[in-house]
Amino acid sequence: MKSNRWPIWLTAAALALIGVSWGLYVFADPEQRYLNAAARAGLPGQFAALSDGFRVLRYDYYGRGYSDRPAIPFADEMYVRQLDQLLSAVHITGPIDLTGISFGGSLITSFADKYPERVRSLVYFDPSIRRPYQLSLIEDVPLVWNYLTAVLDERFWADGQLGDFLHPEHFPDWATRYRDQMQYKGFRRARLSEIVSNADIDQTEQLKRVGQHRRPVLVIWGKQDNTVPFDESDFIMKSLPRARLVAVDSAGHLPQWEQPDVVHPELIQFLRE
């Protein structure tokens, strides 16, 4: 006699698979905390007055550090709007010196292009300028990307940051410092949004327009950079013909950390000019 219980067993097996998959996701997901007022109460963040007489404002992009993780497209225009609103909120109205590190080079380019009169000078550290790239198959399917990333990949992101250094052994706490922001919900979603929202952006012409302005520009680049290779400096310098390039030997993607005795005097001298 044939059993008619196979639908029950099939349903039970499917539910068990879903339960195991969900449990694995919850266990692997580093985003266990909400970034609210209570969480921010003990987090760092302030203006810093340097001994060389410069007032510095450093902030976290949306989706990074301890800034909010809004569920919006992390397009180029959003980053420009964030900086614009931040400057208004802290009542900074005069021309400013903008410094961008890595992806920050893309942001300061966009800001200077949209608000040329508000930027006195530009400083690029190993800049990553947006040019089109191909999305992977799973990046086009957010639910799949989110699950697989949380379970299989995200745990390695922090340690992967050590690749920015020529000598990562000199910065043993770097991965731990990066990992702290990953525990707040929305970090992974913001990263995917940034990847997807900018896949078709090409800043080549925008960079050339910025390069036509007469403002001073400084480009500092680690010669052993494996994240944004030093060879890319040719493209940047051709687009910014008035820029001065400081090539830093024995440094990777973050020369200001690996060779501060070389980088800091160059930066301070430039800002004083």
DOLUMDREN-821548 format. One record per residue: residue in three letters; x, y, z of N, C-alpha, C in turn. Coordinates in pm, whole numbers, padded with zeros to 5 digits, always signed. Each point is the difference from the previous one (the first is absolute). Layout:
AlaXYZXYZXYZ...
! end
This chain:
Met+00085-00119+00000-00085+00119+00000+00089+00124+00000Lys-00034+00094-00086+00079+00121-00010-00027+00093+00119Ser+00110+00061+00051-00017+00097+00109-00032+00137-00057Asn-00091+00067+00065-00035+00137-00043+00059+00104+00094Arg+00105-00041+00073+00062+00093+00096+00119+00076-00059Trp+00034-00028-00124+00120+00065-00055-00011+00152-00001Pro-00118+00061-00019-00005+00147+00008+00039+00050+00139Ile-00038-00078+00103+00032+00041+00137+00151-00005+00022Trp+00062-00111-00045+00145-00014+00017+00076+00104-00083Leu-00049+00026-00116+00064+00100-00084-00007+00138+00063Thr-00118+00031+00054-00016+00130+00067+00090+00010+00123Ala+00007-00110+00076+00084-00001+00121+00147+00018-00036Ala+00044-00068-00108+00139+00013-00042+00031+00141-00045Ala-00095+00061-00074+00021+00138-00047+00008+00096+00117Leu-00089-00019+00099+00002+00087+00117+00129-00018+00080Ala+00046-00124+00009+00126-00025+00071+00117+00067-00070Leu+00001-00007-00134+00107+00064-00076-00003+00151+00018Ile-00120+00056-00003-00013+00145+00021+00046+00038+00140Gly-00038-00083+00099+00039+00028+00138+00151-00004+00019Val+00064-00101-00059+00146-00012+00011+00068+00117-00070Ser-00052+00034-00120+00059+00111-00076-00014+00131+00076Trp-00117+00023+00057-00021+00124+00076+00088+00003+00125Gly+00010-00113+00067+00086-00006+00119+00145+00027-00034Leu+00046-00054-00112+00137+00025-00044+00021+00148-00031Tyr-00100+00061-00063+00008+00143-00034+00008+00084+00128Val-00087-00028+00096-00002+00076+00125+00131-00016+00075Phe+00053-00122+00001+00125-00027+00071+00118+00072-00066Ala+00002+00001-00134+00114+00058-00072-00008+00151-00013Asp-00120+00056+00007-00019+00143-00025+00068+00083+00109Pro+00100+00084-00035+00065+00084+00102-00084+00119+00043Glu-00104+00032-00077-00083+00117+00031-00102-00035+00108Gln+00039+00013+00125-00084-00037+00113-00050+00120+00080Arg+00045+00119-00032-00036+00118+00078-00064+00106-00088Tyr-00086+00081+00062-00061+00113-00070+00080+00126+00032Leu+00023+00080-00102+00078+00123+00017-00095+00112+00041Asn-00028+00006+00130-00093+00099+00052+00071+00093+00098Ala-00076+00084+00066+00059+00099+00092+00078-00067+00113Ala-00052-00111+00050+00069-00070+00110+00134-00054-00046Ala+00004-00056-00122+00125-00054-00051+00101+00110-00025Arg-00047+00115-00049+00090+00110-00034+00055+00072+00124Ala-00063-00020+00114+00038+00075+00120+00147-00018+00035Gly+00053-00119-00025+00139-00024+00036+00095-00003-00117Leu-00044+00046-00117+00084-00006-00119+00075+00132-00020Pro+00117-00005-00065+00081+00120-00020-00056+00088-00111Gly+00042+00127+00000-00038+00091-00107+00003+00143+00049Gln+00089+00082-00057+00013+00139+00043+00089+00075-00099Phe-00001+00135+00016+00095+00081-00074+00137-00017+00064Ala+00104+00011-00082+00137-00008+00051+00077+00123-00044Ala+00056+00072+00095+00083+00116-00031+00146-00045-00001Leu+00065+00009-00116+00138-00047-00012+00098+00109+00040Ser+00118-00043+00043+00100+00095+00045+00049+00089-00113Asp-00018-00043-00124+00045+00080-00113-00101+00106-00041Gly-00108+00011+00076-00093+00111-00022-00115-00029-00093Phe-00024-00126-00037-00110-00033-00089-00115-00062+00078Arg-00119+00036-00039-00118-00058+00060-00051-00111-00091Val-00018-00119+00056-00028-00118-00082-00138-00057+00034Leu-00075-00029-00103-00128-00068+00016+00009-00133-00074Arg-00009-00108+00074+00002-00135-00059-00133-00066+00032Tyr-00059-00066-00098-00131-00059+00024-00009-00137-00067Asp-00100-00077+00040-00027-00131-00058-00106+00015-00109Tyr+00024-00062-00115-00104-00004-00102-00123-00071+00057Tyr-00116+00030-00056-00116-00083+00029+00034-00145-00032Gly-00039-00087+00090+00027-00142-00020+00132-00048+00056Arg+00085+00092+00040+00132-00035+00053+00017+00057+00141Gly+00099-00053+00071+00030+00053+00133-00124-00001+00088Tyr-00029+00117+00057-00114+00011+00091-00108+00093-00054Ser+00003+00026-00129-00107+00077-00063-00118-00093-00030Asp-00116+00061-00028-00120-00078-00030+00019-00086-00123Arg-00084-00103-00011+00000-00089-00115-00136+00006-00068Pro-00036+00111-00063-00133+00012-00060-00021-00097-00115Ala-00122-00045-00016-00034-00094-00108-00032+00079-00126Ile+00102+00062-00058-00013+00081-00120+00113-00036-00095Pro-00010+00038-00127+00112-00025-00092+00124+00078+00043Phe+00112-00069+00014+00126+00065+00039+00072+00048-00126Ala-00070+00086-00072+00053+00053-00125+00093+00117+00028Asp+00072+00039-00103+00097+00110+00011-00066+00126+00055Glu-00119+00030-00046-00070+00122+00042-00031-00002+00149Met-00025-00118+00056-00031-00010+00142+00119+00040+00085Tyr+00120-00043-00039+00120+00035+00076+00027+00151-00005Val-00023+00061-00116+00016+00145-00013-00101+00072+00088Arg-00123-00047+00000-00104+00062+00082+00033-00011+00149Gln+00053-00115+00041+00036-00017+00140+00104+00104+00044Leu+00105+00017-00080+00103+00098+00036-00055+00142-00002Asp-00081+00031-00098-00062+00132-00008-00081+00028+00126Gln-00082-00093+00041-00084+00018+00118+00082+00003+00128Leu+00107-00078+00004+00087+00001+00118+00066+00137+00018Leu+00053+00056-00108+00063+00131+00008-00100+00107+00043Ser-00121-00012-00047-00104+00096+00042-00033-00017+00147Ala-00006-00126+00046-00036-00027+00139+00103+00054+00099Val+00128+00001-00040+00106+00050+00090+00041+00143-00036His-00077+00063-00089+00016+00142-00034+00137+00032-00061Ile+00045-00088-00088+00122+00026-00077-00043+00051-00137Thr+00025+00125-00026-00052+00062-00122+00109+00042-00098Gly+00121+00022+00047+00107+00047-00088+00062-00112-00079Pro+00086+00034-00096+00071-00102-00078+00082-00092+00091Ile+00000-00126-00030+00065-00099+00085+00107-00077-00078Asp+00092-00061+00075+00097-00092-00056-00057-00141+00016Leu-00026-00068-00111-00061-00133+00003+00106-00107-00020Thr+00000-00098+00089+00093-00113-00010-00080-00128-00016Gly+00037-00083-00097-00066-00127-00022+00097-00114-00007Ile-00027-00104+00076+00084-00119+00004-00073-00113-00072Ser+00066-00060-00099-00057-00112-00074-00133+00040-00064Phe-00110-00063+00040-00132+00035-00052-00033+00146+00026Gly+00059+00057+00105-00022+00142+00028+00044+00089-00113Gly+00095-00047-00084+00041+00076-00116-00114+00018-00099Ser-00084-00100-00010-00118+00010-00086-00097+00105+00053Leu-00020-00001+00132-00093+00094+00061+00046+00145-00014Ile+00126+00028+00031+00045+00139-00006+00000+00051-00144Thr+00020-00090-00096-00010+00039-00140-00142+00043-00034Ser-00097-00079+00041-00140+00032-00026-00042+00128+00069Phe+00046+00019+00124-00038+00120+00074+00061+00124-00064Ala+00127-00008-00038+00067+00114-00062-00061+00032-00136Asp-00049-00102-00069-00063+00023-00130-00134+00071+00016Lys-00075-00036+00102-00133+00059+00022+00009+00136+00068Tyr+00096+00016+00092+00013+00124+00077+00143+00055-00013Pro+00043+00039-00117+00140+00042-00018+00040+00118+00087Glu-00092+00091+00027+00032+00119+00078+00018-00030+00149Arg-00038-00119+00044+00007-00034+00142+00127-00078+00034Val+00084-00028-00099+00119-00082+00022+00126+00081-00030Arg+00082+00022+00103+00123+00078-00016+00112-00085-00060Ser+00010-00125+00047+00104-00090-00051-00047-00144+00014Leu+00068-00089-00071-00032-00143+00004+00126-00080+00032Val-00017-00101+00086+00110-00092+00032-00051-00142-00021Tyr+00068-00074-00086-00037-00138-00030+00105-00095+00059Phe-00048-00100+00075+00087-00108+00046-00040-00128-00072Asp+00088-00052-00086-00026-00127-00069-00145-00008-00047Pro-00044+00094-00083-00143+00013-00030-00056-00110-00089Ser-00122-00039+00031-00076-00092-00084-00110+00080-00069Ile+00016+00025-00128-00096+00077-00078-00095-00096-00071Arg-00127+00029+00005-00100-00093-00053+00008-00015-00152Arg+00004-00123-00041-00016-00037-00140-00087-00126-00006Pro-00072-00020-00109-00098-00110-00005+00062-00137+00027Tyr-00078-00087+00063+00043-00137+00025-00121-00092-00009Gln+00027-00127-00018-00104-00101-00017-00041-00057+00135Leu-00131-00002+00026-00049-00063+00122+00002-00152-00015Ser+00020-00068+00112-00010-00145-00002-00147-00042-00002Leu-00025-00126-00026-00138-00048-00008-00073+00017+00133Ile+00067-00029+00110-00071+00008+00129-00017+00144+00047Glu+00084+00091-00047-00019+00141+00037-00128+00057-00061Asp-00051-00064-00101-00128+00040-00060-00119-00061+00073Val+00026-00086+00097-00107-00064+00078+00028+00027+00147Pro-00048+00113+00054+00039+00043+00136-00022-00104+00109Leu-00113-00072-00002-00027-00098+00106+00104-00111-00001Val+00036-00047-00118+00100-00106-00010+00137+00053+00043Trp+00037+00118-00050+00128+00060+00037+00009+00020+00150Asn-00107+00050+00061+00000+00028+00143+00023-00128+00080Tyr-00071-00107-00036+00013-00125+00073+00140-00060-00015Leu+00043-00014-00125+00129-00063-00025+00115+00082+00059Thr-00011+00132-00006+00105+00085+00055+00008-00013+00151Ala-00116+00001+00066-00001-00013+00146+00055-00134+00045Val-00032-00106-00072+00040-00135+00041+00143-00033-00041Leu+00041+00043-00120+00127-00048-00055+00111+00103-00011Asp-00033+00128-00012+00102+00096-00043+00028+00113+00099Glu-00102+00053+00063+00016+00123+00078+00101-00014+00113Arg+00011-00118+00054+00092-00020+00113+00146+00029-00037Phe+00029-00001-00131+00137+00022-00046+00027+00146-00039Trp-00102+00084+00000+00018+00137-00047+00103+00076+00083Ala-00009-00012+00131+00089+00077+00087+00146-00039-00021Asp+00027-00130-00002+00138-00045-00022+00049+00039-00138Gly-00092+00008-00096+00038+00039-00134+00053+00142-00009Gln-00037+00085+00098+00047+00138+00000+00151+00009+00020Leu+00058-00104+00056+00145+00002+00023+00077+00002-00131Gly-00065-00040-00109+00065+00004-00130+00029+00141-00048Asp-00056+00101+00068+00028+00139-00036+00140+00042+00041Phe+00065-00079+00083+00132+00036+00050+00109-00082-00069Leu+00116+00063-00015+00118-00074-00045+00051-00087+00114His-00011+00052+00122+00045-00073+00118-00114-00007+00102Pro-00097-00090-00022-00115-00009+00091+00038-00038+00142Glu+00117-00062+00017+00041-00039+00135+00022+00120+00091His+00015+00117-00058+00018+00121+00081-00132+00054+00054Phe-00113-00060-00044-00131+00050+00040-00087-00117+00047Pro+00038-00063+00111-00068-00123+00044-00145+00019+00040Asp-00041+00123+00035-00138+00020+00044-00091+00054-00111Trp+00052+00008-00122-00075+00064-00109-00130-00074-00031Ala+00005-00132-00010-00120-00078-00031-00103+00014+00111Thr+00044+00005+00124-00092+00015+00112-00070+00135-00006Arg+00074+00104-00033-00059+00133-00010-00103+00008-00112Tyr+00028-00069-00110-00095-00003-00112-00124-00081+00037Arg+00021-00110+00070-00108-00094+00029-00107+00063+00090Asp+00035+00099+00079-00095+00057+00095-00125+00056-00070Gln+00018+00065-00114-00114+00059-00072-00090-00107-00061Met+00051-00120-00019-00075-00105-00067-00109-00060+00087Gln+00002+00027+00130-00100-00060+00088-00133+00074-00004Tyr-00003+00118-00061-00123+00079-00004-00079-00028-00127Lys-00127-00023+00017-00087-00042-00110-00001+00103-00113Gly+00002-00052-00121-00003+00086-00118+00135+00015-00068Phe+00107-00044+00064+00133+00016-00059+00012-00079-00130Arg-00044-00124+00002+00010-00085-00119-00092+00053-00111Arg-00121+00039+00035-00093+00053-00100+00055+00126-00066Ala+00064+00086+00079+00057+00124-00053+00113-00031-00097Arg+00078-00102+00031+00111-00034-00089-00052-00050-00135Leu-00104-00083+00003-00056-00047-00125-00061+00115-00079Ser-00069+00089+00068-00062+00114-00068+00106+00086-00068Glu+00114+00020+00066+00108+00079-00060+00055-00068-00125Ile+00013-00131+00006+00051-00076-00115-00096+00009-00119Val-00127-00026+00027-00100-00006-00107-00031+00138-00056Ser-00010+00100+00086-00043+00134-00043+00101+00071-00088Asn+00125-00044+00004+00106+00073-00072+00068-00081-00109Ala-00060-00115-00035+00064-00088-00097+00017+00066-00137Asp-00090+00091-00035+00005+00062-00133+00061+00140+00000Ile+00050+00045+00115+00052+00137+00010+00141+00009-00058Asp+00021+00101-00081+00132+00028-00056+00036+00145+00031Gln+00099+00021+00085+00038+00134+00043+00111+00062-00086Thr+00033-00061-00109+00112+00048-00080-00016+00146-00040Glu-00114+00034-00057-00023+00138-00044-00014+00094+00119Gln-00061-00048+00104-00015+00081+00122+00137+00036+00057Leu+00090-00098+00004+00135+00024+00051+00073+00102-00087Lys-00019-00008-00130+00064+00096-00091-00054+00142+00024Arg-00130+00012+00025-00056+00133+00029+00060+00057+00127Val+00012-00084+00101+00061+00045+00126+00145+00040-00024Gly+00069-00073-00088+00139+00031-00030+00020+00130-00074Gln-00105+00054-00061+00011+00127-00072-00006+00121+00095His-00044-00024+00123-00008+00109+00098+00142+00038+00045Arg+00018+00124+00041+00133+00048+00036+00037-00025+00146Arg-00085-00067+00075+00032-00028+00141+00120-00094+00010Pro+00078+00008+00106+00113-00093+00019-00047-00142+00031Val+00075-00097-00049-00034-00141+00020+00127-00077+00037Leu-00011-00083+00102+00111-00086+00042-00045-00145-00009Val+00085-00084-00060-00028-00143-00009+00112-00076+00071Ile-00035-00080+00098+00097-00079+00076-00034-00147-00022Trp+00103-00080-00035-00028-00138-00040+00111-00093+00048Gly-00039-00108+00064+00096-00103+00039+00046-00080-00121Lys+00128-00012-00021+00052-00064-00120-00022-00151-00001Gln-00025-00058+00117-00026-00144+00008-00148-00029+00026Asp-00087+00090-00044-00144-00016+00020-00052-00114-00087Asn-00058-00102+00064-00060-00111-00073-00152+00014-00012Thr-00058+00099+00069-00144+00022-00005-00037+00087-00119Val+00065+00116-00010-00011+00086-00118+00144+00021-00047Pro+00046-00080-00094+00143+00000-00037+00053+00137-00039Phe+00127+00021+00032+00066+00128-00027-00005+00037-00149Asp-00008-00099-00087-00009+00028-00144-00122+00085-00035Glu-00104-00006+00085-00120+00080-00023+00029+00150+00014Ser+00113+00033+00061+00032+00142+00018+00020+00071-00135Asp+00037-00074-00104+00014+00061-00133-00133+00057-00047Phe-00106-00078+00017-00134+00044-00039-00043+00123+00081Ile+00027-00003+00130-00040+00111+00087+00076+00127-00037Met+00130-00010-00021+00081+00118-00026-00030+00061-00137Lys-00037-00083-00097-00039+00053-00130-00133+00075+00009Ser-00087-00047+00087-00129+00065+00018+00010+00125+00087Leu+00101+00005+00086+00019+00115+00091+00138+00062-00032Pro+00011+00072-00110+00132+00045-00047+00071+00096+00095Arg-00073+00065+00091+00064+00093+00095+00040-00068+00130Ala-00028-00127+00012+00027-00071+00125+00148-00030+00017Arg+00040-00012+00125+00136-00043+00033-00007-00139+00060Leu+00083-00091-00048-00001-00139+00046+00113-00025+00098Val-00033-00059+00112+00099-00045+00097-00006-00153+00003Ala+00099-00065-00057+00009-00146-00001+00073-00045+00126Val-00067-00082+00079+00053-00039+00131+00050-00144-00008Asp+00128-00017+00016+00059-00133-00005-00024-00073+00133Ser+00004-00132-00006-00020-00086+00118-00136+00025+00065Ala-00102+00016-00085-00135+00023+00051-00100-00062-00095Gly-00109-00053+00058-00108-00057-00079-00110+00102-00022His-00124-00042+00025-00117+00082-00031-00021+00114+00100Leu+00066-00007+00114-00019+00102+00104+00136+00059+00039Pro+00060+00079-00087+00135+00052+00027+00005+00091+00121Gln-00111+00066+00033+00000+00089+00116+00018-00078+00130Trp-00032-00129-00002+00022-00085+00117+00138-00065-00003Glu+00042-00042-00116+00126-00074-00007+00123+00089-00006Gln-00016+00120-00057+00114+00091-00012-00042+00142+00043Pro-00042+00017+00125-00046+00132+00045+00109+00107-00004Asp+00124-00039+00021+00109+00099+00000+00023+00058-00140Val-00044-00072-00101+00009+00050-00137-00126+00076-00038Val-00114-00057+00033-00128+00053-00046-00042+00127+00073His+00008+00001+00131-00053+00112+00078+00068+00133-00034Pro+00132+00007-00011+00061+00128-00039-00047+00048-00138Glu-00016-00092-00094-00047+00038-00133-00142+00057+00008Leu-00084-00063+00078-00139+00045+00012-00008+00136+00069Ile+00073+00017+00108-00004+00127+00074+00057+00114-00084Gln+00107-00027-00070+00058+00103-00087-00100+00042-00108Phe-00067-00098-00059-00099+00029-00104-00114+00085+00055Leu-00050-00033+00117-00113+00074+00057+00040+00142+00039Arg+00127+00022+00027+00045+00133+00037+00022+00092-00120Glu+00009-00058-00117+00029+00081-00120-00116+00090-00036
! end
